[in-house]
Amino acid sequence: MLTLADLGVLRDVEVDEAGRVVVSITPTYSGCPAIEEMRADLRRALADGGYSHVEVRTVLHPAWTTDWISEDGRRKLAEHGIAPPHRIGPRAAGPIPLNLTPPVRVVACPRCASRHTEEISRFSATACKALRRCLDCREPFEHMKEI
């Protein structure tokens, strides 16, 4: 559904004169369970493309943010029933205030576009998604949380 480039995880690809490939990726969050599968998929796709020496590097700085998801990626998420995250924009430097209550989010339903939705569970199939329900069309859907 989404490419690693759509997701903003693919950071860099370098090919040297000998045909060796170095791919740099950034996981969506520390401990992301999909990172090993992403590495394996990259190695497999490049091997299928004729590259025999492939190195996949993990780059942790700067940390991945949902702002890196492309517009095409956001469109694909919505088309597949997952509400894309809102844009966060640049973060202020300095101390981060501690707020123990989650922010109130207005998340549009990816099926009917209603903004009349509610969060059912802060976590869904993965830690980076929340489970929501549309109060108009009554359909449940996932929302990719802003990071």
N, C-alpha and C positions, 0 to 999 in steps of 0.2 A: 504494500500500500504506500509506504513512504520509503524514500531512499535515505541513506545516511546523510547525504548532502541536504535533502529536504529538512531533515531533523536538525541539521546544524552540528552534527557530531563529527563529520568529516572535516578535518582542519587543513590537511595538506597532503599532497602526493608528489613525491620526487622520484624520477627515474634517471639513473646515471648512465654513462656511456656503455657499460657492460650489461645493461638491461635489468639491473637490480632495482627493486621498487621499495621505497620507504613510505608508508602511509601513517599519518598522524591522526588520531581520533581522541575526542574528549568524551568521557561518559557523562550521561545526563545528571548523575549524582554519585557520590561515593558509595561504593558497594552495589552499584547497578548490576542486577543479575543477568542482564542481556549483554554485557560487555564481551564476555567470552564468545558468545554466539556471533556478535558483530565481527570480532577478530576472525573467527573461522569462516564466516561468509566472505569477508574481504580476501582472505588467502585463497579460498576456493574459486572465487570469481576471477582473481588475477591469474591463478594457475590455469583456469579454463581459457584465459586470454593469451596464454603462452609465456607467462612470466614465471620462471622457476625459482627465483630467489626473491622472497617477499618478507619484509619486516613490518610489523604493525606496532607502532609506538603509542603509548598512552600519554597524552598531554593534559596536565591537571590545572595549568595556569594560563590564561584566566579560566575560572570555573565556567562550565557551560551554563547558559541561561535560555529560558524558553524564547527570549527575544531572537535567538539565532535560528529559530524555525522559519523557513522561507514562506513567502506568501503562497506559493504552490503547495507547500506542506500543510499550511493552515487550511487551505481549500480542501485538500485530500482528507484531512482529519474530519472536517465537517461533513464531507460527502459520505464518509464511512460511519457516521453517527457519533463521532467524538467531538465534543465542543472544544475548539482550540483555546489555548490560554490567551489571556489579555497580554498586551505589551506592558512591560515594566518600565523600560527606559533606563537611562543612566542612574546609577546609585550614588548617593552622597558619600563622600569620604568621611571617615571619623567613626565615632561610636554609634552602634545601632541600638535604638531604644528597645527595651524588652516589653513586649506586649503579649500577654498570655491568652488573649481572646483572638480567634481567627477573624480576619477582616470579612465584612459582609460583601459578597460577590453577587453581582447580577450576571448570570450566565444564560445566554440565549439557547433555546432548544435547537439542536442541529437538524431536527426533523421539520418543525413547523415555525421556527424562528421566534416563538413566544419568549418573552423575557420573564414570564411568570413561572419560575422553576424553583425547586428546593433541593438542598443537599440531603441525601439519605445517609451517606456514609463518607467520612473524610478520606477513606481509602477504598480503592476498587481492586481490580485484578492486579495492579501494580501500585507501588507507593506513590508514583508520580501522577496518579489519576484519582479522582473522587467520583463517587456514584451519585447521580442526581436524577430527579424526576420532573417532567414537565407537568404542570398543574392544569394545562389546557388540553393537550393531546393525550395526557396520562402515560406517555411512554418514558421508560427509564433510559438514561444515557450516561456515558462517562464524560468527564471534563478533565482535560489535561491541566494540572495545576501549574500556576506560575511559579517559576523558580528563578 
